[in-house]
Amino acid sequence: MRKVIDGVVYDTLSSTVDKKFTYGAPGDPNGYEETLYITNDGKYFLYTYGGKNSKYPTEDIVPIERENVKNWMLSR
């Protein structure tokens, strides 16, 4: 997935996966995934996607500040 936010390109194909969190089993309508990526420029973002009843029923990209990455990891 590729998304431009505030002039910054976030692309799952050209970025590196840092961590991945999965809630639920594959096919679970309440399950979801959050994948933390880092761009070649050192910017972090979350790629989110889940089942139709989850908090991420459609795929999206959300930028995350470097100082919030540790909190995200510790809360998963």
mmJSON file of the N, C-alpha and C atoms, coordinates in Angstrom:
{"data_MODEL":{"atom_site":{
"group_PDB":["ATOM","ATOM","ATOM","ATOM","ATOM","ATOM","ATOM","ATOM","ATOM","ATOM","ATOM","ATOM","ATOM","ATOM","ATOM","ATOM","ATOM","ATOM","ATOM","ATOM","ATOM","ATOM","ATOM","ATOM","ATOM","ATOM","ATOM","ATOM","ATOM","ATOM","ATOM","ATOM","ATOM","ATOM","ATOM","ATOM","ATOM","ATOM","ATOM","ATOM","ATOM","ATOM","ATOM","ATOM","ATOM","ATOM","ATOM","ATOM","ATOM","ATOM","ATOM","ATOM","ATOM","ATOM","ATOM","ATOM","ATOM","ATOM","ATOM","ATOM","ATOM","ATOM","ATOM","ATOM","ATOM","ATOM","ATOM","ATOM","ATOM","ATOM","ATOM","ATOM","ATOM","ATOM","ATOM","ATOM","ATOM","ATOM","ATOM","ATOM","ATOM","ATOM","ATOM","ATOM","ATOM","ATOM","ATOM","ATOM","ATOM","ATOM","ATOM","ATOM","ATOM","ATOM","ATOM","ATOM","ATOM","ATOM","ATOM","ATOM","ATOM","ATOM","ATOM","ATOM","ATOM","ATOM","ATOM","ATOM","ATOM","ATOM","ATOM","ATOM","ATOM","ATOM","ATOM","ATOM","ATOM","ATOM","ATOM","ATOM","ATOM","ATOM","ATOM","ATOM","ATOM","ATOM","ATOM","ATOM","ATOM","ATOM","ATOM","ATOM","ATOM","ATOM","ATOM","ATOM","ATOM","ATOM","ATOM","ATOM","ATOM","ATOM","ATOM","ATOM","ATOM","ATOM","ATOM","ATOM","ATOM","ATOM","ATOM","ATOM","ATOM","ATOM","ATOM","ATOM","ATOM","ATOM","ATOM","ATOM","ATOM","ATOM","ATOM","ATOM","ATOM","ATOM","ATOM","ATOM","ATOM","ATOM","ATOM","ATOM","ATOM","ATOM","ATOM","ATOM","ATOM","ATOM","ATOM","ATOM","ATOM","ATOM","ATOM","ATOM","ATOM","ATOM","ATOM","ATOM","ATOM","ATOM","ATOM","ATOM","ATOM","ATOM","ATOM","ATOM","ATOM","ATOM","ATOM","ATOM","ATOM","ATOM","ATOM","ATOM","ATOM","ATOM","ATOM","ATOM","ATOM","ATOM","ATOM","ATOM","ATOM","ATOM","ATOM","ATOM","ATOM","ATOM","ATOM","ATOM","ATOM","ATOM","ATOM","ATOM","ATOM","ATOM","ATOM","ATOM"],
"id":[1,2,3,4,5,6,7,8,9,10,11,12,13,14,15,16,17,18,19,20,21,22,23,24,25,26,27,28,29,30,31,32,33,34,35,36,37,38,39,40,41,42,43,44,45,46,47,48,49,50,51,52,53,54,55,56,57,58,59,60,61,62,63,64,65,66,67,68,69,70,71,72,73,74,75,76,77,78,79,80,81,82,83,84,85,86,87,88,89,90,91,92,93,94,95,96,97,98,99,100,101,102,103,104,105,106,107,108,109,110,111,112,113,114,115,116,117,118,119,120,121,122,123,124,125,126,127,128,129,130,131,132,133,134,135,136,137,138,139,140,141,142,143,144,145,146,147,148,149,150,151,152,153,154,155,156,157,158,159,160,161,162,163,164,165,166,167,168,169,170,171,172,173,174,175,176,177,178,179,180,181,182,183,184,185,186,187,188,189,190,191,192,193,194,195,196,197,198,199,200,201,202,203,204,205,206,207,208,209,210,211,212,213,214,215,216,217,218,219,220,221,222,223,224,225,226,227,228],
"type_symbol":["N","C","C","N","C","C","N","C","C","N","C","C","N","C","C","N","C","C","N","C","C","N","C","C","N","C","C","N","C","C","N","C","C","N","C","C","N","C","C","N","C","C","N","C","C","N","C","C","N","C","C","N","C","C","N","C","C","N","C","C","N","C","C","N","C","C","N","C","C","N","C","C","N","C","C","N","C","C","N","C","C","N","C","C","N","C","C","N","C","C","N","C","C","N","C","C","N","C","C","N","C","C","N","C","C","N","C","C","N","C","C","N","C","C","N","C","C","N","C","C","N","C","C","N","C","C","N","C","C","N","C","C","N","C","C","N","C","C","N","C","C","N","C","C","N","C","C","N","C","C","N","C","C","N","C","C","N","C","C","N","C","C","N","C","C","N","C","C","N","C","C","N","C","C","N","C","C","N","C","C","N","C","C","N","C","C","N","C","C","N","C","C","N","C","C","N","C","C","N","C","C","N","C","C","N","C","C","N","C","C","N","C","C","N","C","C","N","C","C","N","C","C","N","C","C","N","C","C"],
"label_atom_id":["N","CA","C","N","CA","C","N","CA","C","N","CA","C","N","CA","C","N","CA","C","N","CA","C","N","CA","C","N","CA","C","N","CA","C","N","CA","C","N","CA","C","N","CA","C","N","CA","C","N","CA","C","N","CA","C","N","CA","C","N","CA","C","N","CA","C","N","CA","C","N","CA","C","N","CA","C","N","CA","C","N","CA","C","N","CA","C","N","CA","C","N","CA","C","N","CA","C","N","CA","C","N","CA","C","N","CA","C","N","CA","C","N","CA","C","N","CA","C","N","CA","C","N","CA","C","N","CA","C","N","CA","C","N","CA","C","N","CA","C","N","CA","C","N","CA","C","N","CA","C","N","CA","C","N","CA","C","N","CA","C","N","CA","C","N","CA","C","N","CA","C","N","CA","C","N","CA","C","N","CA","C","N","CA","C","N","CA","C","N","CA","C","N","CA","C","N","CA","C","N","CA","C","N","CA","C","N","CA","C","N","CA","C","N","CA","C","N","CA","C","N","CA","C","N","CA","C","N","CA","C","N","CA","C","N","CA","C","N","CA","C","N","CA","C","N","CA","C","N","CA","C","N","CA","C","N","CA","C","N","CA","C","N","CA","C"],
"label_alt_id":[null,null,null,null,null,null,null,null,null,null,null,null,null,null,null,null,null,null,null,null,null,null,null,null,null,null,null,null,null,null,null,null,null,null,null,null,null,null,null,null,null,null,null,null,null,null,null,null,null,null,null,null,null,null,null,null,null,null,null,null,null,null,null,null,null,null,null,null,null,null,null,null,null,null,null,null,null,null,null,null,null,null,null,null,null,null,null,null,null,null,null,null,null,null,null,null,null,null,null,null,null,null,null,null,null,null,null,null,null,null,null,null,null,null,null,null,null,null,null,null,null,null,null,null,null,null,null,null,null,null,null,null,null,null,null,null,null,null,null,null,null,null,null,null,null,null,null,null,null,null,null,null,null,null,null,null,null,null,null,null,null,null,null,null,null,null,null,null,null,null,null,null,null,null,null,null,null,null,null,null,null,null,null,null,null,null,null,null,null,null,null,null,null,null,null,null,null,null,null,null,null,null,null,null,null,null,null,null,null,null,null,null,null,null,null,null,null,null,null,null,null,null,null,null,null,null,null,null],
"label_comp_id":["MET","MET","MET","ARG","ARG","ARG","LYS","LYS","LYS","VAL","VAL","VAL","ILE","ILE","ILE","ASP","ASP","ASP","GLY","GLY","GLY","VAL","VAL","VAL","VAL","VAL","VAL","TYR","TYR","TYR","ASP","ASP","ASP","THR","THR","THR","LEU","LEU","LEU","SER","SER","SER","SER","SER","SER","THR","THR","THR","VAL","VAL","VAL","ASP","ASP","ASP","LYS","LYS","LYS","LYS","LYS","LYS","PHE","PHE","PHE","THR","THR","THR","TYR","TYR","TYR","GLY","GLY","GLY","ALA","ALA","ALA","PRO","PRO","PRO","GLY","GLY","GLY","ASP","ASP","ASP","PRO","PRO","PRO","ASN","ASN","ASN","GLY","GLY","GLY","TYR","TYR","TYR","GLU","GLU","GLU","GLU","GLU","GLU","THR","THR","THR","LEU","LEU","LEU","TYR","TYR","TYR","ILE","ILE","ILE","THR","THR","THR","ASN","ASN","ASN","ASP","ASP","ASP","GLY","GLY","GLY","LYS","LYS","LYS","TYR","TYR","TYR","PHE","PHE","PHE","LEU","LEU","LEU","TYR","TYR","TYR","THR","THR","THR","TYR","TYR","TYR","GLY","GLY","GLY","GLY","GLY","GLY","LYS","LYS","LYS","ASN","ASN","ASN","SER","SER","SER","LYS","LYS","LYS","TYR","TYR","TYR","PRO","PRO","PRO","THR","THR","THR","GLU","GLU","GLU","ASP","ASP","ASP","ILE","ILE","ILE","VAL","VAL","VAL","PRO","PRO","PRO","ILE","ILE","ILE","GLU","GLU","GLU","ARG","ARG","ARG","GLU","GLU","GLU","ASN","ASN","ASN","VAL","VAL","VAL","LYS","LYS","LYS","ASN","ASN","ASN","TRP","TRP","TRP","MET","MET","MET","LEU","LEU","LEU","SER","SER","SER","ARG","ARG","ARG"],
"label_asym_id":["A","A","A","A","A","A","A","A","A","A","A","A","A","A","A","A","A","A","A","A","A","A","A","A","A","A","A","A","A","A","A","A","A","A","A","A","A","A","A","A","A","A","A","A","A","A","A","A","A","A","A","A","A","A","A","A","A","A","A","A","A","A","A","A","A","A","A","A","A","A","A","A","A","A","A","A","A","A","A","A","A","A","A","A","A","A","A","A","A","A","A","A","A","A","A","A","A","A","A","A","A","A","A","A","A","A","A","A","A","A","A","A","A","A","A","A","A","A","A","A","A","A","A","A","A","A","A","A","A","A","A","A","A","A","A","A","A","A","A","A","A","A","A","A","A","A","A","A","A","A","A","A","A","A","A","A","A","A","A","A","A","A","A","A","A","A","A","A","A","A","A","A","A","A","A","A","A","A","A","A","A","A","A","A","A","A","A","A","A","A","A","A","A","A","A","A","A","A","A","A","A","A","A","A","A","A","A","A","A","A","A","A","A","A","A","A","A","A","A","A","A","A","A","A","A","A","A","A"],
"label_entity_id":["1","1","1","1","1","1","1","1","1","1","1","1","1","1","1","1","1","1","1","1","1","1","1","1","1","1","1","1","1","1","1","1","1","1","1","1","1","1","1","1","1","1","1","1","1","1","1","1","1","1","1","1","1","1","1","1","1","1","1","1","1","1","1","1","1","1","1","1","1","1","1","1","1","1","1","1","1","1","1","1","1","1","1","1","1","1","1","1","1","1","1","1","1","1","1","1","1","1","1","1","1","1","1","1","1","1","1","1","1","1","1","1","1","1","1","1","1","1","1","1","1","1","1","1","1","1","1","1","1","1","1","1","1","1","1","1","1","1","1","1","1","1","1","1","1","1","1","1","1","1","1","1","1","1","1","1","1","1","1","1","1","1","1","1","1","1","1","1","1","1","1","1","1","1","1","1","1","1","1","1","1","1","1","1","1","1","1","1","1","1","1","1","1","1","1","1","1","1","1","1","1","1","1","1","1","1","1","1","1","1","1","1","1","1","1","1","1","1","1","1","1","1","1","1","1","1","1","1"],
"label_seq_id":[1,1,1,2,2,2,3,3,3,4,4,4,5,5,5,6,6,6,7,7,7,8,8,8,9,9,9,10,10,10,11,11,11,12,12,12,13,13,13,14,14,14,15,15,15,16,16,16,17,17,17,18,18,18,19,19,19,20,20,20,21,21,21,22,22,22,23,23,23,24,24,24,25,25,25,26,26,26,27,27,27,28,28,28,29,29,29,30,30,30,31,31,31,32,32,32,33,33,33,34,34,34,35,35,35,36,36,36,37,37,37,38,38,38,39,39,39,40,40,40,41,41,41,42,42,42,43,43,43,44,44,44,45,45,45,46,46,46,47,47,47,48,48,48,49,49,49,50,50,50,51,51,51,52,52,52,53,53,53,54,54,54,55,55,55,56,56,56,57,57,57,58,58,58,59,59,59,60,60,60,61,61,61,62,62,62,63,63,63,64,64,64,65,65,65,66,66,66,67,67,67,68,68,68,69,69,69,70,70,70,71,71,71,72,72,72,73,73,73,74,74,74,75,75,75,76,76,76],
"pdbx_PDB_ins_code":[null,null,null,null,null,null,null,null,null,null,null,null,null,null,null,null,null,null,null,null,null,null,null,null,null,null,null,null,null,null,null,null,null,null,null,null,null,null,null,null,null,null,null,null,null,null,null,null,null,null,null,null,null,null,null,null,null,null,null,null,null,null,null,null,null,null,null,null,null,null,null,null,null,null,null,null,null,null,null,null,null,null,null,null,null,null,null,null,null,null,null,null,null,null,null,null,null,null,null,null,null,null,null,null,null,null,null,null,null,null,null,null,null,null,null,null,null,null,null,null,null,null,null,null,null,null,null,null,null,null,null,null,null,null,null,null,null,null,null,null,null,null,null,null,null,null,null,null,null,null,null,null,null,null,null,null,null,null,null,null,null,null,null,null,null,null,null,null,null,null,null,null,null,null,null,null,null,null,null,null,null,null,null,null,null,null,null,null,null,null,null,null,null,null,null,null,null,null,null,null,null,null,null,null,null,null,null,null,null,null,null,null,null,null,null,null,null,null,null,null,null,null,null,null,null,null,null,null],
"Cartn_x":[0.843,0.0,0.887,0.423,1.163,0.202,0.674,-0.163,0.734,0.282,1.002,0.259,0.983,0.407,1.299,0.726,1.475,2.746,2.654,3.776,4.8,4.604,5.529,4.924,5.741,5.285,5.567,4.528,4.636,4.25,5.172,4.965,5.428,4.515,4.864,5.833,5.847,6.732,8.18,8.401,9.767,10.289,9.51,9.921,10.215,10.811,11.228,10.304,9.865,9.054,9.952,9.506,10.232,9.582,8.288,7.547,6.149,5.544,4.183,3.407,2.189,1.308,0.041,-0.344,-1.558,-2.488,-3.74,-4.764,-5.801,-6.022,-6.998,-6.367,-7.192,-6.749,-7.093,-6.38,-6.721,-8.198,-8.857,-10.263,-11.219,-10.682,-11.503,-12.049,-13.376,-13.927,-13.582,-13.163,-12.755,-11.238,-10.505,-9.05,-8.479,-7.23,-6.553,-5.04,-4.347,-2.888,-2.436,-1.372,-0.683,0.771,1.272,2.652,3.396,4.495,5.321,6.387,6.423,7.403,8.298,9.49,10.379,10.776,10.666,11.011,12.521,12.994,14.423,14.901,13.968,14.29,14.219,13.9,13.838,12.515,11.474,10.147,9.387,8.672,7.902,6.439,5.805,4.364,3.797,2.493,1.77,0.901,0.96,0.021,-0.978,-2.254,-3.285,-4.316,-4.797,-5.818,-6.45,-7.757,-8.412,-9.701,-10.375,-11.657,-12.745,-13.886,-14.96,-15.516,-15.355,-15.847,-14.732,-13.523,-12.382,-12.302,-11.332,-11.138,-10.452,-10.01,-9.404,-10.093,-11.353,-12.064,-11.559,-10.8,-10.17,-8.696,-7.871,-6.443,-6.157,-5.115,-4.746,-3.278,-2.739,-1.386,-1.493,-0.834,-0.862,0.574,1.051,2.398,2.476,3.644,3.861,5.214,5.235,6.471,7.457,8.73,9.787,9.657,9.348,9.248,8.049,7.1,5.937,6.096,7.145,7.355,7.547,8.362,8.618,7.324,6.515,5.237,4.333,4.316,3.502,3.969,5.284,5.825,5.512,5.66,5.428,3.956,3.073,1.642,1.077,1.906,1.433,1.901],
"Cartn_y":[-1.174,0.0,1.234,2.252,3.515,4.644,5.581,6.722,7.935,9.088,10.342,11.129,11.497,12.252,13.458,14.639,15.888,15.927,15.448,15.486,14.384,13.504,12.399,11.117,10.361,9.102,7.967,7.226,6.029,4.849,3.904,2.797,1.494,0.547,-0.729,-1.553,-1.33,-2.112,-1.643,-0.354,0.163,0.453,0.126,0.34,-1.005,-0.945,-2.146,-2.412,-3.663,-4.05,-4.08,-3.413,-3.421,-4.422,-4.282,-5.181,-5.395,-6.519,-6.813,-7.365,-6.846,-7.305,-7.853,-9.058,-9.685,-9.99,-9.582,-9.865,-10.767,-11.934,-12.868,-13.816,-14.707,-15.718,-15.276,-15.816,-15.49,-15.786,-14.865,-15.025,-14.564,-14.2,-13.72,-12.335,-12.142,-10.842,-9.74,-10.122,-9.143,-8.962,-9.801,-9.758,-8.636,-8.276,-7.228,-7.36,-6.644,-6.588,-5.141,-4.875,-3.591,-3.906,-3.348,-3.584,-2.264,-2.222,-1.026,-1.071,-0.04,0.084,1.281,1.251,2.4,2.661,3.922,4.294,4.424,4.563,4.775,6.091,7.03,8.331,8.302,7.144,7.016,7.404,7.514,7.838,6.538,6.526,5.346,5.514,4.378,4.383,3.012,3.006,1.764,1.463,0.223,-0.278,-1.103,-0.77,-1.454,-2.081,-3.253,-3.95,-5.008,-5.229,-6.238,-6.745,-7.574,-8.128,-7.068,-7.423,-6.44,-5.898,-6.616,-6.135,-5.594,-5.491,-5.04,-3.516,-3.008,-1.562,-1.067,-1.979,-1.626,-2.391,-2.11,-2.871,-2.613,-1.543,-1.274,-0.981,-1.258,-1.018,0.476,0.85,2.256,2.354,3.535,3.87,5.074,4.975,6.049,6.35,7.58,7.932,7.856,7.516,7.473,8.124,9.033,9.738,8.779,9.009,8.154,8.002,9.095,9.03,8.207,7.911,7.095,5.621,5.292,3.911,2.971,3.358,2.497,2.236,3.269,3.087,2.133,2.245,1.335,-0.105,-0.313,-1.669,-2.236,-1.42,-1.896,-2.173,-1.518,-1.721,-2.907,-3.586,-4.735,-6.011],
"Cartn_z":[0.0,0.0,0.0,-0.659,-0.752,-0.426,0.398,0.772,0.983,0.491,0.698,1.772,2.83,3.938,4.198,4.102,4.303,3.459,2.23,1.301,1.481,2.443,2.706,2.143,1.395,0.807,1.786,2.122,2.956,2.076,1.91,0.976,1.622,1.748,2.376,1.528,0.222,-0.647,-0.594,-0.337,-0.339,1.068,2.093,3.479,4.14,5.324,6.039,7.224,7.36,8.519,9.748,10.815,12.074,13.041,13.274,14.171,13.617,14.001,13.571,14.757,14.954,16.018,15.384,15.779,15.26,16.421,16.277,17.273,16.63,17.197,16.647,15.647,15.136,14.177,12.758,11.758,10.37,10.09,9.445,9.12,10.213,11.382,12.489,12.138,12.108,11.743,12.747,13.96,14.968,15.022,14.314,14.351,13.504,13.816,13.043,13.167,12.304,12.323,12.309,13.048,13.008,12.675,11.606,11.202,11.215,11.963,12.06,10.977,10.165,9.087,9.344,8.756,8.744,7.294,6.886,5.515,5.379,4.163,3.918,4.512,4.736,5.34,6.863,7.448,8.898,9.522,8.722,9.243,9.52,10.633,11.02,10.641,10.335,10.114,10.417,10.709,10.943,9.74,9.296,8.297,9.09,8.974,9.745,8.822,9.232,8.461,9.346,9.158,9.973,9.375,10.164,9.766,9.763,9.213,9.031,10.342,11.453,12.747,13.638,13.109,13.905,13.922,14.672,14.683,13.413,12.556,11.263,10.134,9.832,8.8,7.376,7.198,5.9,6.14,5.139,5.314,5.34,6.094,6.2,6.589,6.4,6.834,7.752,8.922,9.905,10.329,10.109,10.569,12.098,12.603,14.053,14.328,15.283,15.627,16.291,16.037,16.586,18.106,18.801,20.264,20.743,19.869,20.233,19.855,19.134,18.687,19.876,20.84,21.999,22.766,22.966,23.663,22.9,21.566,20.758,20.969,20.923,21.094,22.476,23.501,24.869,25.147,24.427,24.665,23.893,23.118,22.332,22.959],
"occupancy":[1.0,1.0,1.0,1.0,1.0,1.0,1.0,1.0,1.0,1.0,1.0,1.0,1.0,1.0,1.0,1.0,1.0,1.0,1.0,1.0,1.0,1.0,1.0,1.0,1.0,1.0,1.0,1.0,1.0,1.0,1.0,1.0,1.0,1.0,1.0,1.0,1.0,1.0,1.0,1.0,1.0,1.0,1.0,1.0,1.0,1.0,1.0,1.0,1.0,1.0,1.0,1.0,1.0,1.0,1.0,1.0,1.0,1.0,1.0,1.0,1.0,1.0,1.0,1.0,1.0,1.0,1.0,1.0,1.0,1.0,1.0,1.0,1.0,1.0,1.0,1.0,1.0,1.0,1.0,1.0,1.0,1.0,1.0,1.0,1.0,1.0,1.0,1.0,1.0,1.0,1.0,1.0,1.0,1.0,1.0,1.0,1.0,1.0,1.0,1.0,1.0,1.0,1.0,1.0,1.0,1.0,1.0,1.0,1.0,1.0,1.0,1.0,1.0,1.0,1.0,1.0,1.0,1.0,1.0,1.0,1.0,1.0,1.0,1.0,1.0,1.0,1.0,1.0,1.0,1.0,1.0,1.0,1.0,1.0,1.0,1.0,1.0,1.0,1.0,1.0,1.0,1.0,1.0,1.0,1.0,1.0,1.0,1.0,1.0,1.0,1.0,1.0,1.0,1.0,1.0,1.0,1.0,1.0,1.0,1.0,1.0,1.0,1.0,1.0,1.0,1.0,1.0,1.0,1.0,1.0,1.0,1.0,1.0,1.0,1.0,1.0,1.0,1.0,1.0,1.0,1.0,1.0,1.0,1.0,1.0,1.0,1.0,1.0,1.0,1.0,1.0,1.0,1.0,1.0,1.0,1.0,1.0,1.0,1.0,1.0,1.0,1.0,1.0,1.0,1.0,1.0,1.0,1.0,1.0,1.0,1.0,1.0,1.0,1.0,1.0,1.0,1.0,1.0,1.0,1.0,1.0,1.0,1.0,1.0,1.0,1.0,1.0,1.0],
"B_iso_or_equiv":[0.0,0.0,0.0,0.0,0.0,0.0,0.0,0.0,0.0,0.0,0.0,0.0,0.0,0.0,0.0,0.0,0.0,0.0,0.0,0.0,0.0,0.0,0.0,0.0,0.0,0.0,0.0,0.0,0.0,0.0,0.0,0.0,0.0,0.0,0.0,0.0,0.0,0.0,0.0,0.0,0.0,0.0,0.0,0.0,0.0,0.0,0.0,0.0,0.0,0.0,0.0,0.0,0.0,0.0,0.0,0.0,0.0,0.0,0.0,0.0,0.0,0.0,0.0,0.0,0.0,0.0,0.0,0.0,0.0,0.0,0.0,0.0,0.0,0.0,0.0,0.0,0.0,0.0,0.0,0.0,0.0,0.0,0.0,0.0,0.0,0.0,0.0,0.0,0.0,0.0,0.0,0.0,0.0,0.0,0.0,0.0,0.0,0.0,0.0,0.0,0.0,0.0,0.0,0.0,0.0,0.0,0.0,0.0,0.0,0.0,0.0,0.0,0.0,0.0,0.0,0.0,0.0,0.0,0.0,0.0,0.0,0.0,0.0,0.0,0.0,0.0,0.0,0.0,0.0,0.0,0.0,0.0,0.0,0.0,0.0,0.0,0.0,0.0,0.0,0.0,0.0,0.0,0.0,0.0,0.0,0.0,0.0,0.0,0.0,0.0,0.0,0.0,0.0,0.0,0.0,0.0,0.0,0.0,0.0,0.0,0.0,0.0,0.0,0.0,0.0,0.0,0.0,0.0,0.0,0.0,0.0,0.0,0.0,0.0,0.0,0.0,0.0,0.0,0.0,0.0,0.0,0.0,0.0,0.0,0.0,0.0,0.0,0.0,0.0,0.0,0.0,0.0,0.0,0.0,0.0,0.0,0.0,0.0,0.0,0.0,0.0,0.0,0.0,0.0,0.0,0.0,0.0,0.0,0.0,0.0,0.0,0.0,0.0,0.0,0.0,0.0,0.0,0.0,0.0,0.0,0.0,0.0,0.0,0.0,0.0,0.0,0.0,0.0],
"pdbx_formal_charge":[null,null,null,null,null,null,null,null,null,null,null,null,null,null,null,null,null,null,null,null,null,null,null,null,null,null,null,null,null,null,null,null,null,null,null,null,null,null,null,null,null,null,null,null,null,null,null,null,null,null,null,null,null,null,null,null,null,null,null,null,null,null,null,null,null,null,null,null,null,null,null,null,null,null,null,null,null,null,null,null,null,null,null,null,null,null,null,null,null,null,null,null,null,null,null,null,null,null,null,null,null,null,null,null,null,null,null,null,null,null,null,null,null,null,null,null,null,null,null,null,null,null,null,null,null,null,null,null,null,null,null,null,null,null,null,null,null,null,null,null,null,null,null,null,null,null,null,null,null,null,null,null,null,null,null,null,null,null,null,null,null,null,null,null,null,null,null,null,null,null,null,null,null,null,null,null,null,null,null,null,null,null,null,null,null,null,null,null,null,null,null,null,null,null,null,null,null,null,null,null,null,null,null,null,null,null,null,null,null,null,null,null,null,null,null,null,null,null,null,null,null,null,null,null,null,null,null,null],
"auth_seq_id":[1,1,1,2,2,2,3,3,3,4,4,4,5,5,5,6,6,6,7,7,7,8,8,8,9,9,9,10,10,10,11,11,11,12,12,12,13,13,13,14,14,14,15,15,15,16,16,16,17,17,17,18,18,18,19,19,19,20,20,20,21,21,21,22,22,22,23,23,23,24,24,24,25,25,25,26,26,26,27,27,27,28,28,28,29,29,29,30,30,30,31,31,31,32,32,32,33,33,33,34,34,34,35,35,35,36,36,36,37,37,37,38,38,38,39,39,39,40,40,40,41,41,41,42,42,42,43,43,43,44,44,44,45,45,45,46,46,46,47,47,47,48,48,48,49,49,49,50,50,50,51,51,51,52,52,52,53,53,53,54,54,54,55,55,55,56,56,56,57,57,57,58,58,58,59,59,59,60,60,60,61,61,61,62,62,62,63,63,63,64,64,64,65,65,65,66,66,66,67,67,67,68,68,68,69,69,69,70,70,70,71,71,71,72,72,72,73,73,73,74,74,74,75,75,75,76,76,76],
"auth_comp_id":["MET","MET","MET","ARG","ARG","ARG","LYS","LYS","LYS","VAL","VAL","VAL","ILE","ILE","ILE","ASP","ASP","ASP","GLY","GLY","GLY","VAL","VAL","VAL","VAL","VAL","VAL","TYR","TYR","TYR","ASP","ASP","ASP","THR","THR","THR","LEU","LEU","LEU","SER","SER","SER","SER","SER","SER","THR","THR","THR","VAL","VAL","VAL","ASP","ASP","ASP","LYS","LYS","LYS","LYS","LYS","LYS","PHE","PHE","PHE","THR","THR","THR","TYR","TYR","TYR","GLY","GLY","GLY","ALA","ALA","ALA","PRO","PRO","PRO","GLY","GLY","GLY","ASP","ASP","ASP","PRO","PRO","PRO","ASN","ASN","ASN","GLY","GLY","GLY","TYR","TYR","TYR","GLU","GLU","GLU","GLU","GLU","GLU","THR","THR","THR","LEU","LEU","LEU","TYR","TYR","TYR","ILE","ILE","ILE","THR","THR","THR","ASN","ASN","ASN","ASP","ASP","ASP","GLY","GLY","GLY","LYS","LYS","LYS","TYR","TYR","TYR","PHE","PHE","PHE","LEU","LEU","LEU","TYR","TYR","TYR","THR","THR","THR","TYR","TYR","TYR","GLY","GLY","GLY","GLY","GLY","GLY","LYS","LYS","LYS","ASN","ASN","ASN","SER","SER","SER","LYS","LYS","LYS","TYR","TYR","TYR","PRO","PRO","PRO","THR","THR","THR","GLU","GLU","GLU","ASP","ASP","ASP","ILE","ILE","ILE","VAL","VAL","VAL","PRO","PRO","PRO","ILE","ILE","ILE","GLU","GLU","GLU","ARG","ARG","ARG","GLU","GLU","GLU","ASN","ASN","ASN","VAL","VAL","VAL","LYS","LYS","LYS","ASN","ASN","ASN","TRP","TRP","TRP","MET","MET","MET","LEU","LEU","LEU","SER","SER","SER","ARG","ARG","ARG"],
"auth_asym_id":["A","A","A","A","A","A","A","A","A","A","A","A","A","A","A","A","A","A","A","A","A","A","A","A","A","A","A","A","A","A","A","A","A","A","A","A","A","A","A","A","A","A","A","A","A","A","A","A","A","A","A","A","A","A","A","A","A","A","A","A","A","A","A","A","A","A","A","A","A","A","A","A","A","A","A","A","A","A","A","A","A","A","A","A","A","A","A","A","A","A","A","A","A","A","A","A","A","A","A","A","A","A","A","A","A","A","A","A","A","A","A","A","A","A","A","A","A","A","A","A","A","A","A","A","A","A","A","A","A","A","A","A","A","A","A","A","A","A","A","A","A","A","A","A","A","A","A","A","A","A","A","A","A","A","A","A","A","A","A","A","A","A","A","A","A","A","A","A","A","A","A","A","A","A","A","A","A","A","A","A","A","A","A","A","A","A","A","A","A","A","A","A","A","A","A","A","A","A","A","A","A","A","A","A","A","A","A","A","A","A","A","A","A","A","A","A","A","A","A","A","A","A","A","A","A","A","A","A"],
"auth_atom_id":["N","CA","C","N","CA","C","N","CA","C","N","CA","C","N","CA","C","N","CA","C","N","CA","C","N","CA","C","N","CA","C","N","CA","C","N","CA","C","N","CA","C","N","CA","C","N","CA","C","N","CA","C","N","CA","C","N","CA","C","N","CA","C","N","CA","C","N","CA","C","N","CA","C","N","CA","C","N","CA","C","N","CA","C","N","CA","C","N","CA","C","N","CA","C","N","CA","C","N","CA","C","N","CA","C","N","CA","C","N","CA","C","N","CA","C","N","CA","C","N","CA","C","N","CA","C","N","CA","C","N","CA","C","N","CA","C","N","CA","C","N","CA","C","N","CA","C","N","CA","C","N","CA","C","N","CA","C","N","CA","C","N","CA","C","N","CA","C","N","CA","C","N","CA","C","N","CA","C","N","CA","C","N","CA","C","N","CA","C","N","CA","C","N","CA","C","N","CA","C","N","CA","C","N","CA","C","N","CA","C","N","CA","C","N","CA","C","N","CA","C","N","CA","C","N","CA","C","N","CA","C","N","CA","C","N","CA","C","N","CA","C","N","CA","C","N","CA","C","N","CA","C","N","CA","C","N","CA","C","N","CA","C","N","CA","C"],
"pdbx_PDB_model_num":[1,1,1,1,1,1,1,1,1,1,1,1,1,1,1,1,1,1,1,1,1,1,1,1,1,1,1,1,1,1,1,1,1,1,1,1,1,1,1,1,1,1,1,1,1,1,1,1,1,1,1,1,1,1,1,1,1,1,1,1,1,1,1,1,1,1,1,1,1,1,1,1,1,1,1,1,1,1,1,1,1,1,1,1,1,1,1,1,1,1,1,1,1,1,1,1,1,1,1,1,1,1,1,1,1,1,1,1,1,1,1,1,1,1,1,1,1,1,1,1,1,1,1,1,1,1,1,1,1,1,1,1,1,1,1,1,1,1,1,1,1,1,1,1,1,1,1,1,1,1,1,1,1,1,1,1,1,1,1,1,1,1,1,1,1,1,1,1,1,1,1,1,1,1,1,1,1,1,1,1,1,1,1,1,1,1,1,1,1,1,1,1,1,1,1,1,1,1,1,1,1,1,1,1,1,1,1,1,1,1,1,1,1,1,1,1,1,1,1,1,1,1,1,1,1,1,1,1]
}}}
